[in-house]
Amino acid sequence: MEADRIKWNERYADDEYQMGLNPSRFLADRIQLLKTLTPGRRALDIACGEGRNSIFLAHHGFQVTAVDISDRGIEKGESRMRSEGVTVDFRGVDLDGYDIDEQYDLIVNLNFLSRELIPREVTALKPGGILLFETILDSPTLAGNHTRHYLLQSGELLQLFNREAGTILEYDEFPQIACPVGRILFQKQGPLLLVT
Ligand SMILES: C[S@@+](CC[C@H](N)C(=O)[O-])C[C@H]1O[C@@H](n2cnc3c(N)ncnc32)[C@H](O)[C@@H]1O
């Protein structure tokens, strides 16, 4: 949506990295496990922002496609990518109604909630592929102004993924921390083995 592009371009306007340079803690803490579990190294970073998670994955040997509506975010990601000598395929994309038309071994969806996109993310995973998902949870400890529609409700993430064919490897909600989140690590059903 054009309004999102304008809003996020304004947030990312100056040279500071608004989301920081470090990757998401959840992603960083799981990276060895992800390298073990993913069938290959093609990764997609959904709503990548300024690219902190994409660049981290590229440093870990993943071939990363990174999509976001903010051209300013993408510009900052590309600039950092060049200075760090890694490659990420950054793409300007509006995820509203977006069809993911390639297949990935790993999809990361961090600090972004589109309920409609989740089934399409699972479809875009290769058999045995992993989806790592974490975003903000509605909770009394949550500070600032947030649009309720973009916040997870308690138990909601589990419900959304229970509909999908695969295994929930990890699920947690942290309602009491300063920035409350819900998170999930999901593995798509692997290839079916024919026993003869
Ligand atoms: C809180 S930031 C998260 C960025 C990144 N995932 C991270 O954790 O650093 C949310 C991102 O969603 C992107 N976004 C919002 N609406 C979008 C849309 N309709 N299509 C694509 N990206 C969108 C914004 O541009 C912004 O970069």
PDBQT file of the ligand as one rigid body, heavy atoms in Angstrom, charges set to zero:
ROOT
HETATM    1  C1  LIG A 201       9.201  -3.207  11.779  1.00  0.00    +0.000 C 
HETATM    2  S1  LIG A 201       9.887  -3.211  10.157  1.00  0.00    +0.000 S 
HETATM    3  C2  LIG A 201      10.714  -4.778  10.182  1.00  0.00    +0.000 C 
HETATM    4  C3  LIG A 201      11.907  -4.827   9.280  1.00  0.00    +0.000 C 
HETATM    5  C4  LIG A 201      12.735  -6.110   9.373  1.00  0.00    +0.000 C 
HETATM    6  N1  LIG A 201      11.943  -7.306   9.193  1.00  0.00    +0.000 N 
HETATM    7  C5  LIG A 201      13.503  -6.175  10.653  1.00  0.00    +0.000 C 
HETATM    8  O1  LIG A 201      13.120  -6.935  11.558  1.00  0.00    +0.000 OA
HETATM    9  O2  LIG A 201      14.483  -5.438  10.761  1.00  0.00    +0.000 OA
HETATM   10  C6  LIG A 201       8.453  -3.552   9.142  1.00  0.00    +0.000 C 
HETATM   11  C7  LIG A 201       8.740  -3.519   7.651  1.00  0.00    +0.000 C 
HETATM   12  O3  LIG A 201       7.566  -3.882   6.929  1.00  0.00    +0.000 OA
HETATM   13  C8  LIG A 201       7.599  -3.200   5.690  1.00  0.00    +0.000 C 
HETATM   14  N2  LIG A 201       6.252  -3.173   5.112  1.00  0.00    +0.000 N 
HETATM   15  C9  LIG A 201       5.124  -2.611   5.626  1.00  0.00    +0.000 A 
HETATM   16  N3  LIG A 201       4.083  -2.808   4.810  1.00  0.00    +0.000 NA
HETATM   17  C10 LIG A 201       4.552  -3.511   3.735  1.00  0.00    +0.000 A 
HETATM   18  C11 LIG A 201       3.965  -4.022   2.542  1.00  0.00    +0.000 A 
HETATM   19  N4  LIG A 201       2.671  -3.849   2.272  1.00  0.00    +0.000 N 
HETATM   20  N5  LIG A 201       4.742  -4.689   1.666  1.00  0.00    +0.000 NA
HETATM   21  C12 LIG A 201       6.078  -4.875   1.921  1.00  0.00    +0.000 A 
HETATM   22  N6  LIG A 201       6.680  -4.422   3.026  1.00  0.00    +0.000 NA
HETATM   23  C13 LIG A 201       5.933  -3.742   3.927  1.00  0.00    +0.000 A 
HETATM   24  C14 LIG A 201       8.099  -1.807   6.069  1.00  0.00    +0.000 C 
HETATM   25  O4  LIG A 201       8.618  -1.095   4.971  1.00  0.00    +0.000 OA
HETATM   26  C15 LIG A 201       9.150  -2.149   7.124  1.00  0.00    +0.000 C 
HETATM   27  O5  LIG A 201      10.440  -2.227   6.564  1.00  0.00    +0.000 OA
ENDROOT
TORSDOF 0
